């Protein structure tokens, strides 16, 4: 996938540059025909940016290498005073390890939860400082850098040593994100399967969706801190049922070793 990303990125940017020139050449022939290259180039740019786990701008890690029944559980959007301790207790009960992709502003507000995550044997990763999901995809290079660096700095100021993983809000990327990560020695992590637990309101359906799509080496995405008003225990309940079902199928919840982290393949 990394090789494909290296090819796709320059082709995409090259076509975006050439498309207006093609349109200028065609404008005297037909205005409608002249609009076609512009339309196609914009469509391709939007696809590469807005489709979660898209590899067009650069490699996204969506699986890890294993010959065992192992999965990597990742939990986004914490820490959460309502959920984090419950989530940690749940993981401990099932002997599961996880990586928490934390939002810097929340980590800054609840440093004791960051300490507790680490004390329980889990790892941390960067999920931006402010998690502006609606606009991060169109952020410029300076704003992207600030979001990454502020979150990293917050984690460094706690007793944490965050690993060099980053997940973009909603999994959307941009032409500026991969270069920013590369300069910092970081990798973009997507997922193999997500529970859609921020949208779905049925715990059974969240767990069922994951169970149907899981495979050895899968990266699973769940969240904490959502739907608290409607159901204070929704996130932990989704996690509990997922852990139950996958444990019954013989899966182990691990944090991959560096040598297990290939370029990965697509997720859902």
HELIX and SHEET records of a PDB file:
HELIX    1   1 UNK A    2  UNK A   26  1                                  25    
HELIX    2   2 UNK A   31  UNK A   50  1                                  20    
HELIX    3   3 UNK A   84  UNK A   93  1                                  10    
HELIX    4   4 UNK A  104  UNK A  109  1                                   6    
HELIX    5   5 UNK A  111  UNK A  119  1                                   9    
HELIX    6   6 UNK A  136  UNK A  138  5                                   3    
HELIX    7   7 UNK A  141  UNK A  157  1                                  17    
HELIX    8   8 UNK A  169  UNK A  171  5                                   3    
HELIX    9   9 UNK A  177  UNK A  183  1                                   7    
HELIX   10  10 UNK A  203  UNK A  213  1                                  11    
HELIX   11  11 UNK A  234  UNK A  248  1                                  15    
HELIX   12  12 UNK A  258  UNK A  260  5                                   3    
SHEET    1   A 5 UNK A 123  UNK A 126  0                                        
SHEET    2   A 5 UNK A  98  UNK A 102  1                                        
SHEET    3   A 5 UNK A  70  UNK A  76  1                                        
SHEET    4   A 5 UNK A 218  UNK A 223  1                                        
SHEET    5   A 5 UNK A 193  UNK A 194  1                                        
SHEET    1   B 4 UNK A 123  UNK A 126  0                                        
SHEET    2   B 4 UNK A  98  UNK A 102  1                                        
SHEET    3   B 4 UNK A  70  UNK A  76  1                                        
SHEET    4   B 4 UNK A 252  UNK A 253  1                                        
SHEET    1   C 2 UNK A 165  UNK A 166  0                                        
SHEET    2   C 2 UNK A 187  UNK A 188  1                                        
END                                                                             
